[in-house]
Amino acid sequence: MKKYFVLIIGIALFACSKPSGFKIDVNLEGADGQIVLEERTEGKFVGIDTADVVDGVAVLEGSVEYPTMYYISILGQRAKAMIFVENAKMTVTGKADSINFVKIEGSATQDEYSALNDQMKAIQDEYMNLYKESVEARQAGDTAKASELMAKVEEIYESASERMNTLQEDFVKNNPASYVSPVILNSVQYNKSAEQLDSMINALDPKVQQVPMIVDMKAQIEKMKRVSIGQIAPDFTQNDPDGNPVKFSDIYSQNELTLLDFWASWCGPCRQENPNVVAVYNEFKDKGFTVFGVSLDRDKDAWLKGIADDGLTWAHVSDLAYWGNAAAQEYAIRSIPSSLLVDKTGKIVEKNKRGEELKAFVEGYFAK
């Protein structure tokens, strides 16, 4: 009798134990062929599992060490649905022609992300609905109403952006053990200093700090610290448009103040800022101010056209490696336009001054 009792307990424990892997039933109306599960690693999508669609359903299987952000798509199509996969039985339902709006069930981590995303969308809808009304009004020929609505959009947008940013930061702060937190932290890192990011990462649960996304972020933070204000700017050499190597230190050592400007011809905000940089350059170049442009272009003709069209008459270099630009990597550049102001000794004296702030800083620098 005791043997049977022990056996029954063993079966019960096995039945209640955590699944050793995940099983995802994918039902996308109108889908055929194969469903693909992928992970985005180092800027590329890497296949995790592929399954045939049989009777409208595809079953994806595997295991994860911890809840992981993957992507589901129909083989041959570009649209993808993001999904947090954990070792559990999950379901994905929706339509093949609108995969971004699938319903995902069975993942507690996905539920956390979806709840946050719903709050974000509610804030975003406040100005997006007005924007759509503005477009409709303009298409109907009511330019006065369209302009009035766009003014409201611009008024709401900034505060809405701040609220969404606060919402995300609060999630990370209040959910240090959530595997959603690394993804959110990765999205809000761009306007944070190395010290701020350090503090936010150190507050995470130790197990979450081991996620590759956070490990990579820690390495990025160390780079950021090496190019913070007061540090000596790392030297580098890249080729100018004629293929001649130009050393950064040869530029800043010959000028009182140098703006190291990371930009690209394909970058809209960069092109919008260029006229301001040109104006500051023209006003202060005779006092010892110059600009050294590093382009994240990959098309040389587009790079040269951007220089010519915007009248950028200072020195330019690029290795045409896009975001892989060696200097951009060294300087921990995560978005452009991005810039540093360096004195004659190579010391970084300021960062990311644009518009009137750039002119005010340069003017004040030479007024000393």
Steps between C-alpha positions, in 0.01 A plus 500: 500500500779739591669437164180595316464810718857610419437435132185712504685787669775476241250516214327799659827688544597428140161621378529826694863569417601791275506412127848424374439700183249709308230399256332772295185430302487761222166552325513780242193526281606496134852373570658217304850364452717530809509701822840617622617580854809723510723690739660832414872480577764757404262667259404177322209258529611150597265204458387313814233271355292455184169312469266413215144633508271195521122549514561869574730434795878490539669374815830654608705328768824541690629621834636825644727565796283796601205689344641626172380748239452323166321578175239299309446538126375321192790373292562739211319797657667795669234574765579353841328477837709544813440240771648424840553125503534304823489129577124458492215410268419810299258597225522763229182585309422761240502567127786450257452846345520679835755299696594804709164473676506135604371389839762325713403287800684274743800720582496700823790708369306580184206607718727747684625644172151521347362684804776759477461525124126565536572791735757637255256471210229685693735796542616481139141495374442842658703669227482238225120531478533877465770451239270275295221762526747764381595292196134438417422872533787592269390240245149648516643845427439645847852636555394720794368203697801289398742766630304538823507125561873475421569775752321290762700192394828687551373631835408153625791306347778624729310441824375164372856393419613596849212306656580190293864525598406533868265202467781284364752613761250434779443149364873424515524647850196310631571169323871427554449123461294521181657383175308780329716757682814445286297562184347818640833621636655442160238726342538791746879496524564751221436813706675371811849564631737217585443568870121485464514173307744354751261578783198350319686181407643451848145516640393200288480150644840324461347231275360766266840668483632185332276545195721565191317827431608633841851357469537686168361815660759479777776486238343802329496689830874445542552653155276792596709565810816519287345778290332698776565869563848556641654195331752513216327418173619166355707556190413335169579515131260464209509590133370823353292505177820481294620190684765683703534399869421779747588477868258662746780630725652680201175693472433596861864581581496771233182667627380652825166317494385212278151361454523126433177448309355152437239519224382339173339616179203268564437646847215756486572664839869529401413682178266731691778587744766555231400861414546593866843334513596684179391832653703442819801385298492809277465734797782356713744330260732802504523474878621141493178300475466211257287196431614145427226296338479122538235349274307180568418473131562183302443653155790725405307690233219578748759612756671736255167637378395572859823691562455704181126565538533619861816706439712318758842647424698346786695172513303177458582131546318167487569130471157457334410232754159644599433438874813288504715810449813437710512850648129491583554170678794641696294803604196290600277676246147362523309769310577785263548790482746464785795724577780591739689826546873449550766757595850530359636237739235247404298538821125458456341822629134448402268259320196511273442874479265588214315801367529812711673303777794426270540863403469616862765253618750584224442872550553465875810288449673766292384778731714362785 
